[in-house]
Amino acid sequence: MDQARFREAIRQGCVDPWAASVLWKDSPSAPAAPDYKGAAEATTKSQQVSQYTPYGSQVYGADPSSPSGYRSDITLTPQAQQALGSQLDLSSAMGSLAQSQIPGVQQQYSQPMNSQSVQDVSNKAYGAMTSRLDPQWDARSTQNETKLVNQGLRPGDEAYTNAMRDFGNQRNDAYQQANLAAIQTMPQTYQLESAQYNQPLNTLNAIRSGAQIQNPQFGQNTPTNYLGAAQGQGNYAQGLYNADVGAQNAQAQGQYSLASAGLLAALFL
C-alpha cells in the first residue's frame, strides 16, 4: 500500500482510507512549456527570403555579429544605382541651396509683419473714391441751394432747414458707402501682405521638399507565424491537462464514495 496515498485519503476524510489508497490513480502530468524562443526565431527566419527585382536584389546571409545571426545585403542594378546617385547629387545641391536661404528667413522673422500697408491701401482706396464724390456733391450742393431760393425759401425757414438736412443725409450716405467699400479692400490687402511676408519661408520649404530621395522598393515578406502556432499548441495542451485533472478528481471522489459505502454495508451485514 502506498503510505502517501493512504495519508492523503485520511486527510480528505475518507471512511475507508485503505480502499481509497488502493484505488488511487496518479494525476496526469502537466504539459511541457512550448519553445517560444525557438518559435520566435523560426518566425524571424521565415521572413528572411531573398528577393530579386528589376531594380536589384536583397539577399540574406549569415552574420555571426548580428543579434539575429543574419544580415541583409541590397545590390542595385547599374541603371538603378546611377539613378540613385543622380538623386543624391540633386538632393545635396538642393540642400546647399536651402541652407543659403536660412539667413534670409531668420532676418524676415526677426521682426513682426508690418500691416500698415493694409490701412494705407484702404485709405488710398477711400481717397480715390472721394476724389470723385467731392466735386459731384459740391456741385449738387450749389444746385440745391439755388433751387430752394428759387422756390422762395430762405435760410431759417423750416422748409429750407428740412431740405438742407435731407441733402446732408444723402451726402453722408454716399461718403459712408465709399468708406465701406474701402474697408472691403483690407482682407485682400492683408492676404497679399501676408504672402509677401511668408515668401522667404515658402521658398525655403519648396526647395527643401523638392528633391526627395526615392530608393527602389522591395516587397515585404510575410513571415510564417510559428510563435502564434506555439502559443496555440500550448493553450491546447493546457486545456487537455486541465480536463484530465478534473476527470481524475471526479473519479477519485467517486472511488472514495464507493469505498465508504462498501464499508458501511459490511457493518450492517
C-alpha positions as CSV (number, residue, x, y, z in Angstrom):
1,M,0.0,0.0,0.0
2,D,1.2,3.5,-0.8
3,Q,1.6,5.3,2.5
4,A,1.4,8.7,0.9
5,R,-1.9,7.9,-0.8
6,F,-3.2,6.4,2.5
7,R,-2.4,9.6,4.4
8,E,-4.0,11.7,1.7
9,A,-7.2,9.6,1.9
10,I,-7.3,10.2,5.7
11,R,-6.7,13.9,5.2
12,Q,-9.7,14.1,2.8
13,G,-11.9,12.4,5.4
14,C,-12.4,9.1,3.5
15,V,-14.3,6.5,5.6
16,D,-12.2,3.7,4.2
17,P,-8.7,5.1,3.6
18,W,-7.2,1.7,2.7
19,A,-9.6,1.1,-0.1
20,A,-9.2,4.6,-1.4
21,S,-5.4,4.3,-1.4
22,V,-5.6,1.1,-3.4
23,L,-8.0,2.6,-6.0
24,W,-5.9,5.8,-6.2
25,K,-4.7,6.8,-9.7
26,D,-1.9,9.1,-10.4
27,S,-2.8,12.6,-11.6
28,P,-1.9,13.4,-15.2
29,S,1.5,15.2,-15.8
30,A,1.5,18.9,-16.7
31,P,2.3,19.6,-20.3
32,A,5.8,20.9,-21.2
33,A,6.0,24.6,-21.9
34,P,6.2,25.4,-25.6
35,D,9.5,26.6,-27.1
36,Y,8.5,30.2,-27.5
37,K,12.1,31.3,-28.2
38,G,12.6,28.8,-30.9
39,A,9.2,29.7,-32.4
40,A,10.1,33.4,-32.4
41,E,13.4,32.6,-34.1
42,A,11.7,30.4,-36.7
43,T,9.2,33.2,-37.4
44,T,12.1,35.7,-38.0
45,K,13.9,33.2,-40.1
46,S,10.9,32.5,-42.3
47,Q,10.8,36.2,-43.1
48,Q,14.3,36.3,-44.4
49,V,13.6,35.3,-48.0
50,S,15.9,36.7,-50.7
51,Q,14.3,38.8,-53.4
52,Y,15.3,39.6,-56.9
53,T,13.6,42.5,-58.8
54,P,14.3,44.6,-61.9
55,Y,15.8,47.2,-59.6
56,G,18.3,44.8,-57.9
57,S,18.4,42.1,-55.2
58,Q,18.0,41.8,-51.5
59,V,19.9,38.7,-50.2
60,Y,20.0,37.4,-46.7
61,G,23.2,35.7,-45.4
62,A,24.7,34.5,-42.1
63,D,26.3,37.2,-39.9
64,P,27.6,36.0,-36.5
65,S,28.0,39.6,-35.3
66,S,24.2,40.3,-35.7
67,P,21.8,39.5,-32.9
68,S,19.6,37.5,-35.2
69,G,22.6,35.8,-36.9
70,Y,21.7,37.1,-40.3
71,R,22.1,40.3,-42.4
72,S,20.5,41.7,-45.5
73,D,22.6,42.9,-48.5
74,I,20.9,45.1,-51.1
75,T,22.6,45.3,-54.5
76,L,21.1,47.6,-57.2
77,T,21.4,47.2,-60.9
78,P,23.8,49.6,-62.7
79,Q,20.8,51.7,-64.0
80,A,19.2,51.9,-60.6
81,Q,22.5,52.7,-58.9
82,Q,23.1,55.5,-61.4
83,A,19.6,56.9,-60.9
84,L,20.1,56.8,-57.1
85,G,23.4,58.6,-57.5
86,S,21.8,61.3,-59.5
87,Q,19.1,61.8,-56.9
88,L,21.7,62.0,-54.2
89,D,23.6,64.7,-56.1
90,L,20.4,66.7,-56.7
91,S,19.4,66.4,-53.1
92,S,22.8,67.6,-52.0
93,A,22.7,70.6,-54.3
94,M,19.1,71.5,-53.2
95,G,20.2,71.1,-49.6
96,S,23.0,73.6,-50.1
97,L,20.6,76.0,-51.8
98,A,18.1,75.6,-49.0
99,Q,20.9,76.3,-46.5
100,S,21.7,79.5,-48.2
101,Q,18.1,80.7,-47.7
102,I,18.1,80.3,-43.9
103,P,19.7,83.7,-43.1
104,G,17.0,85.5,-45.1
105,V,14.3,83.6,-43.3
106,Q,15.8,84.4,-40.0
107,Q,16.0,88.0,-40.8
108,Q,12.5,88.2,-42.1
109,Y,11.0,86.6,-38.9
110,S,13.1,88.5,-36.5
111,Q,10.6,91.3,-36.8
112,P,6.8,91.2,-36.9
113,M,4.8,91.6,-40.1
114,N,4.1,95.3,-40.9
115,S,0.4,95.6,-41.6
116,Q,0.5,99.4,-42.1
117,S,0.1,98.8,-45.8
118,V,-3.3,97.3,-45.2
119,Q,-4.5,100.6,-43.7
120,D,-2.6,102.6,-46.3
121,V,-4.3,100.7,-49.2
122,S,-7.7,101.3,-47.5
123,N,-7.0,105.0,-47.1
124,K,-5.9,105.2,-50.7
125,A,-9.0,103.5,-52.0
126,Y,-11.2,105.8,-49.9
127,G,-9.3,108.9,-51.2
128,A,-9.7,107.7,-54.8
129,M,-13.5,107.4,-54.4
130,T,-13.9,110.7,-52.5
131,S,-11.9,112.5,-55.2
132,R,-14.8,111.8,-57.5
133,L,-17.5,112.4,-54.9
134,D,-16.3,115.8,-53.7
135,P,-16.8,117.7,-57.0
136,Q,-20.1,116.0,-57.6
137,W,-21.6,116.8,-54.2
138,D,-20.2,120.3,-54.2
139,A,-21.9,121.0,-57.5
140,R,-25.2,119.4,-56.2
141,S,-25.0,121.5,-53.0
142,T,-24.9,124.7,-55.1
143,Q,-27.7,123.5,-57.3
144,N,-29.8,122.5,-54.2
145,E,-29.4,125.9,-52.6
146,T,-30.3,127.7,-55.9
147,K,-33.3,125.5,-56.2
148,L,-34.5,126.3,-52.7
149,V,-34.1,130.1,-53.2
150,N,-36.0,129.9,-56.5
151,Q,-38.8,128.2,-54.6
152,G,-38.9,131.3,-52.3
153,L,-37.3,129.5,-49.3
154,R,-34.6,131.3,-47.2
155,P,-32.2,130.1,-44.5
156,G,-34.0,129.9,-41.3
157,D,-37.3,128.8,-42.8
158,E,-38.4,125.4,-41.6
159,A,-38.9,124.0,-45.1
160,Y,-35.4,125.3,-46.1
161,T,-33.9,123.6,-43.0
162,N,-35.6,120.3,-43.7
163,A,-34.5,120.3,-47.3
164,M,-30.9,121.0,-46.4
165,R,-30.9,118.3,-43.7
166,D,-32.2,115.7,-46.3
167,F,-29.5,116.8,-48.7
168,G,-26.8,116.4,-46.0
169,N,-28.0,112.9,-45.1
170,Q,-27.8,111.8,-48.7
171,R,-24.3,113.2,-49.0
172,N,-23.2,111.4,-45.7
173,D,-24.7,108.2,-47.0
174,A,-22.6,108.4,-50.2
175,Y,-19.4,109.0,-48.3
176,Q,-20.3,106.2,-45.9
177,Q,-20.7,103.8,-48.8
178,A,-17.3,104.9,-50.1
179,N,-15.8,104.2,-46.6
180,L,-17.3,100.7,-46.5
181,A,-16.0,99.9,-50.0
182,A,-12.5,101.0,-48.9
183,I,-12.7,98.7,-45.8
184,Q,-13.6,95.8,-48.0
185,T,-10.2,96.0,-49.6
186,M,-8.5,95.3,-46.3
187,P,-8.8,91.4,-46.2
188,Q,-7.4,91.0,-49.7
189,T,-4.6,93.5,-49.0
190,Y,-3.8,91.7,-45.7
191,Q,-3.6,88.4,-47.7
192,L,-1.2,89.9,-50.1
193,E,0.9,91.4,-47.4
194,S,1.0,88.0,-45.5
195,A,2.0,86.2,-48.6
196,Q,4.9,88.6,-49.2
197,Y,5.9,88.3,-45.5
198,N,6.0,84.5,-45.7
199,Q,7.6,84.3,-49.1
200,P,11.2,83.6,-47.8
201,L,9.9,80.6,-45.7
202,N,7.7,79.3,-48.6
203,T,10.7,79.4,-50.9
204,L,12.8,77.5,-48.4
205,N,10.2,74.8,-47.9
206,A,9.8,74.5,-51.7
207,I,13.5,74.0,-52.1
208,R,13.8,71.7,-49.2
209,S,11.0,69.3,-50.3
210,G,11.7,69.5,-54.0
211,A,14.4,66.8,-54.1
212,Q,13.3,63.8,-52.1
213,I,15.3,60.6,-52.5
214,Q,13.2,57.6,-53.6
215,N,15.0,54.3,-53.1
216,P,13.9,51.2,-55.1
217,Q,11.4,49.3,-53.1
218,F,11.5,45.6,-52.3
219,G,8.4,43.6,-51.3
220,Q,7.6,42.9,-47.7
221,N,7.9,39.2,-46.8
222,T,5.1,37.8,-44.7
223,P,6.6,35.5,-42.0
224,T,5.1,32.2,-41.0
225,N,3.6,32.7,-37.6
226,Y,5.5,30.0,-35.7
227,L,5.1,31.9,-32.5
228,G,1.4,32.0,-32.7
229,A,1.3,28.3,-33.6
230,A,3.4,27.6,-30.5
231,Q,1.1,29.6,-28.3
232,G,-2.0,27.8,-29.7
233,Q,-0.4,24.5,-29.2
234,G,0.5,25.4,-25.6
235,N,-3.1,26.5,-24.9
236,Y,-4.5,23.3,-26.4
237,A,-2.2,21.1,-24.3
238,Q,-3.0,23.1,-21.1
239,G,-6.7,22.6,-21.9
240,L,-6.3,18.9,-22.2
241,Y,-4.3,18.8,-18.9
242,N,-7.0,20.7,-17.1
243,A,-9.7,18.4,-18.4
244,D,-7.7,15.3,-17.3
245,V,-7.2,16.7,-13.9
246,G,-10.9,17.5,-13.5
247,A,-11.8,14.0,-14.6
248,Q,-9.2,12.5,-12.3
249,N,-10.6,14.4,-9.3
250,A,-14.1,13.4,-10.1
251,Q,-13.1,9.8,-10.4
252,A,-11.2,9.8,-7.1
253,Q,-14.1,11.3,-5.3
254,G,-16.4,8.6,-6.7
255,Q,-14.0,5.9,-5.6
256,Y,-13.8,7.3,-2.1
257,S,-17.6,7.3,-2.0
258,L,-17.8,3.7,-3.2
259,A,-15.3,2.6,-0.7
260,S,-17.1,4.3,2.1
261,A,-20.4,2.8,1.0
262,G,-18.9,-0.7,0.9
263,L,-17.6,-0.4,4.4
264,L,-21.0,0.8,5.7
265,A,-22.7,-2.1,4.0
266,A,-20.3,-4.6,5.6
267,L,-21.0,-3.2,9.1
268,F,-24.8,-3.9,8.8
269,L,-24.5,-7.4,7.4
